[in-house]
Amino acid sequence: MIYFGNSFTPDFLPTTRRIRGKSLKKCYLRNSSDIYVYMRDIQMVDLKAQYEKIGPEIDSAIKSVLESTAFIKGPDVKLFEEELQNYMGVRHVVSCANGTDALYLAMMVLGIKPGDEVITTNFTFIATVEVVALLGLKLVLVDPDPGTFNISVDAIRKAITPKTKAIVPVHLFGQCADMESIMKIAAEHNLFVVEDAAQATGTDYIFSDGSRKKAGTIGHIGTTSFFPSKNLGCYGDGGALYTNDDNFARKLRSIANHGMKVRYHYDDIGVNSRLDTIQAAILRVKLKYLSEFNTARQTVADFYDESFAGCLALITPERADYSTHIFHQYTLKVKDGKRDELKTFLESLKIPTMVYYPGPLHLQEAYRNLGYNENDFILTSSLCREVLSLPMHPEMEQDQLDFITSSIIKFFDKIN
């Protein structure tokens, strides 16, 4: 239901202001009358809309598990691992309970000892670094690249010491870090590479010779999360590891299952970290749609890019020529200190936004013991003041996109 013209206002429209989960919104268009439109409420990630599309398949998958009662290590777990192996083009997928456990298991398998140094980015979710701290390893933080937000290759080079044992690149927001350069550095210094690919399931890294590999399948071990909001997400917690190394795969499976290779025989000191069968069954359904969902995200990102092309106050996401981008997040940089003001304005219009991430890790209370000073990471701190992520998911509708983009343009038109 759409009403054109400034003569109509929300208070005088001949309908209620909410209809079946939809709200009345006023779209601002340059050189045009305002448009009032009833649209679906905007979410950062709309899992309900996604469920409405694939719900019957999801319901059937869950019911099948309930009827089988094989809730732990049921057939769907192995089938999902095999199907994800084929999609990723990797030799082994080892499922586990969540993405943080995946990182933890990877570090355990590599045999890195307390005091050894692990290099990773200061601009990431806490899970990437907390597993390093929990294992007693020395965390070495570096700045990201200011354009891609991913770990800086130059910063990695400068941070390497004789105690360095591993690099953990994070493929942030849906785009690969520069893995060809990182693997070259790792080879030169005999280092392990553990990819945190939780935000990039389905992203392709493009090598200089034109060949491609999926994010997470390039380093010695890759990790991912199936948190519900991820591009491939379940309806609870879940995670997985990728590796082409047979020995690593055997060790990962053992450690994730209490150290057992044969029931009640313990070859390793392990943990309990298993993907349950219901989540595996859900993921099998959603994996079939992953390429379609990622393409839809790219279409949304293209629309955002085009809409903001003339807005000098915004810097749209940089797209590296060595990676595809599946836009787990669409993250702008807002110039001139206007980020928080823009966020507040959009919230007043019921447009959700998120700041990923509001503060650098070296300033978090839990990591003060690393010995960094407040001004040691000027670039990371600057990004934390500028970044703003907009709603991004495959189910976004055109009226929602029009409303979001026109509202942002209106904000900057008013202050300029």
RAQUI-V765450 format. One record per residue. OMEGA is omega in radians with two decimals (* if undefined). Layout:
# RAQUI-V765450
omega=OMEGA
omega=OMEGA
This chain:
# RAQUI-V765450
omega=-3.05
omega=3.10
omega=-3.14
omega=2.96
omega=-3.12
omega=-3.13
omega=3.08
omega=3.03
omega=-3.11
omega=-3.09
omega=-3.04
omega=3.11
omega=-3.04
omega=3.09
omega=3.05
omega=-3.06
omega=3.04
omega=3.10
omega=3.04
omega=3.08
omega=3.12
omega=-3.13
omega=3.10
omega=3.13
omega=3.08
omega=3.12
omega=3.08
omega=3.11
omega=3.11
omega=3.08
omega=-3.11
omega=3.02
omega=3.04
omega=3.13
omega=3.03
omega=-3.03
omega=2.96
omega=-3.14
omega=3.08
omega=3.11
omega=-3.05
omega=3.09
omega=3.00
omega=3.05
omega=-3.04
omega=-3.14
omega=3.09
omega=3.11
omega=3.10
omega=3.13
omega=3.11
omega=-3.13
omega=-3.02
omega=-3.05
omega=-3.12
omega=3.11
omega=3.11
omega=-3.13
omega=-3.14
omega=-3.13
omega=3.14
omega=-3.13
omega=3.13
omega=3.11
omega=3.13
omega=-3.13
omega=-3.14
omega=-3.05
omega=3.10
omega=-2.97
omega=3.14
omega=3.13
omega=3.05
omega=-3.06
omega=-3.10
omega=-3.14
omega=3.14
omega=3.13
omega=3.11
omega=3.11
omega=3.14
omega=-3.13
omega=3.09
omega=3.03
omega=-3.12
omega=3.13
omega=-3.06
omega=-3.08
omega=-3.11
omega=-3.04
omega=-3.08
omega=2.89
omega=3.11
omega=-3.12
omega=3.12
omega=-2.95
omega=-3.11
omega=-3.09
omega=3.10
omega=3.06
omega=3.13
omega=3.09
omega=-3.14
omega=3.14
omega=3.13
omega=-3.14
omega=3.12
omega=-3.08
omega=-3.08
omega=3.08
omega=3.11
omega=-3.01
omega=3.07
omega=-3.10
omega=3.06
omega=-3.04
omega=3.09
omega=-3.11
omega=3.02
omega=-3.05
omega=3.07
omega=-3.06
omega=-3.09
omega=3.03
omega=-2.98
omega=-3.07
omega=-3.10
omega=-3.05
omega=-3.04
omega=3.13
omega=3.08
omega=3.14
omega=-3.11
omega=-3.13
omega=3.11
omega=3.10
omega=3.14
omega=-3.11
omega=3.09
omega=-3.10
omega=3.06
omega=3.13
omega=3.01
omega=2.93
omega=-3.05
omega=-3.12
omega=-3.08
omega=-3.07
omega=-3.13
omega=-3.07
omega=-3.10
omega=3.11
omega=3.12
omega=3.13
omega=3.07
omega=-3.11
omega=-3.09
omega=-3.05
omega=-3.06
omega=3.07
omega=3.07
omega=-3.14
omega=-3.11
omega=3.14
omega=-3.06
omega=3.02
omega=3.09
omega=3.03
omega=3.10
omega=3.11
omega=-2.91
omega=2.99
omega=3.08
omega=-3.10
omega=-3.09
omega=2.85
omega=-3.09
omega=-2.98
omega=3.14
omega=3.12
omega=-3.13
omega=3.12
omega=3.09
omega=3.09
omega=-3.14
omega=3.13
omega=-3.13
omega=-3.05
omega=3.12
omega=-3.10
omega=2.98
omega=3.03
omega=3.07
omega=-3.13
omega=2.96
omega=-3.05
omega=-3.05
omega=-3.10
omega=-3.00
omega=3.13
omega=-3.11
omega=3.11
omega=3.06
omega=2.91
omega=-3.09
omega=-3.12
omega=-3.09
omega=3.09
omega=3.11
omega=3.12
omega=-3.06
omega=2.95
omega=3.13
omega=3.02
omega=-3.13
omega=-3.08
omega=-3.03
omega=3.13
omega=3.14
omega=3.06
omega=3.02
omega=3.14
omega=3.07
omega=3.11
omega=3.03
omega=3.03
omega=-2.98
omega=-3.08
omega=-3.13
omega=3.12
omega=2.96
omega=-3.04
omega=3.08
omega=-3.12
omega=3.14
omega=3.06
omega=3.07
omega=3.12
omega=3.12
omega=3.05
omega=3.09
omega=3.00
omega=3.03
omega=-3.10
omega=-3.09
omega=-3.11
omega=3.08
omega=-3.10
omega=3.13
omega=-3.12
omega=3.13
omega=-3.14
omega=3.14
omega=-3.07
omega=-3.13
omega=-3.09
omega=3.07
omega=-3.13
omega=-3.09
omega=2.87
omega=3.03
omega=-3.04
omega=3.11
omega=2.99
omega=-2.94
omega=-3.13
omega=-3.10
omega=2.94
omega=-2.99
omega=3.11
omega=3.06
omega=-3.11
omega=-3.07
omega=2.97
omega=-3.10
omega=-2.95
omega=3.13
omega=3.13
omega=3.10
omega=3.13
omega=3.09
omega=-3.12
omega=3.08
omega=3.09
omega=-3.03
omega=3.10
omega=3.13
omega=-3.09
omega=-2.98
omega=-3.13
omega=3.10
omega=3.14
omega=-3.14
omega=3.08
omega=3.11
omega=3.08
omega=3.13
omega=3.09
omega=3.08
omega=-3.14
omega=3.10
omega=3.13
omega=3.08
omega=-3.13
omega=-3.11
omega=-3.09
omega=-3.07
omega=-3.05
omega=-3.10
omega=-3.09
omega=-3.05
omega=-3.12
omega=-3.09
omega=2.99
omega=-3.11
omega=-3.06
omega=3.08
omega=3.12
omega=-3.10
omega=-3.13
omega=3.14
omega=-3.10
omega=2.86
omega=-3.12
omega=-3.10
omega=2.96
omega=2.89
omega=2.97
omega=2.95
omega=-2.95
omega=3.08
omega=2.83
omega=-3.11
omega=-3.02
omega=2.98
omega=3.04
omega=-3.06
omega=-3.04
omega=-3.05
omega=3.11
omega=3.09
omega=3.14
omega=3.13
omega=3.11
omega=-3.12
omega=3.09
omega=3.11
omega=3.10
omega=-3.13
omega=3.02
omega=-3.11
omega=2.99
omega=3.10
omega=3.04
omega=3.05
omega=0.34
omega=-2.98
omega=-3.13
omega=3.10
omega=-3.05
omega=-3.07
omega=3.10
omega=3.08
omega=-3.05
omega=-3.08
omega=-3.04
omega=3.09
omega=-3.10
omega=3.09
omega=3.05
omega=3.10
omega=3.06
omega=-3.07
omega=-3.06
omega=-3.10
omega=-3.08
omega=-3.07
omega=-3.10
omega=3.12
omega=-3.14
omega=3.11
omega=3.11
omega=-3.13
omega=3.10
omega=-2.98
omega=-2.94
omega=3.07
omega=-3.13
omega=-3.13
omega=3.07
omega=-3.08
omega=3.04
omega=-3.04
omega=-3.03
omega=-3.11
omega=-3.11
omega=-3.03
omega=3.14
omega=3.07
omega=3.14
omega=3.09
omega=-3.10
omega=-3.14
omega=-3.06
omega=3.14
omega=3.12
omega=3.12
omega=3.09
omega=3.12
omega=3.14
omega=-3.08
omega=3.04
omega=-3.09
omega=-3.06
omega=3.14
omega=*
